[in-house]
Amino acid sequence: MPIGINIGKVIFEDNDIFGNSVNIASRIQNLTPPGKIYMSKTLCDSMLCKDEFKVDVVSYEKLRGIKEKIGICELVIPKE
């Protein structure tokens, strides 16, 4: 299952979540290949423990409904 993650403000209402951050995470997930974890570059840049993880920039994408291009990064999971 692909995973898309973003950071930012979300709105909780009637057992649902809304907001631009949710929309971006959903669109990132749609770009993510099965078995991979993609995140916004904004999240990647704000990670306090980023030295402990390998993260590669995949691309910069124009996402539907979002004005600016969004940087997309992959969290690289080491193969055991």
N, C-alpha and C positions, 0 to 999 in steps of 0.2 A: 504494500500500500504506500503510495507517495504521501509525503508530508510537506506542507507549506506553512511557514511561520513568519509572522511580522510582529512589530512592536508598535504600541500606540494606544490611544484612548478608544474604549469600546463602550457601548450602551447596552445595559441589561434591561430587558423589558418583556413582560409576559412569557417568561421561560425561553427567551430567544436573545441573541446578541446581534448588534448592529454596529455600523460605523465604517469609516474609510479603512481603518486598520484591518477589519474583518474582510472587507472586499479585496484588499490587496493580498492578504493571506490566502484567500480562496483562489484568486487568479494565479498566484505563485504555485499553489498546489496543482492547478490544472496544467502547468508547464513541467511539473516534476515527474521524471520517469519512475516507474514502479521500483520500490526498494530504496529510493533515495530521499534525502532530506534537503530541501531548498529553503532559504530564508532571504528576507530582504537585506540589502547591504546596510541599511539603517540599523537593523538588529545586529548584524555582524559587527559593525563598528562600535556598538554600545556594549558588547559582551565584555564583562570584567575579566573573564577567564579565557579570553581568546588565544592566549599563548599556549593553553593546554589542548587546544583542538586545531585540527587542520581544516581550514576553510578556503575554498577556491572561488573566485569570481567566475560565474558562468557566462553572464551576459547583462546587458542593459535593455530592458523591454518597455515598450509602450503598451500598457495594460488598459483594457476597455474601461472607460469611465474615470481614468486617472489622468490628470493633466501632464505631469512630468514623467519622464522615463524612470523606471525603478531598477536599481541594481539588484541582481539575483546572485546569491552565493550558494554553494553546496557545502554542507557539513560532511566532510569525508570521514567515513567510518573505517578504521583499519581492519583489514581482513585477518582473521586469526589463523 
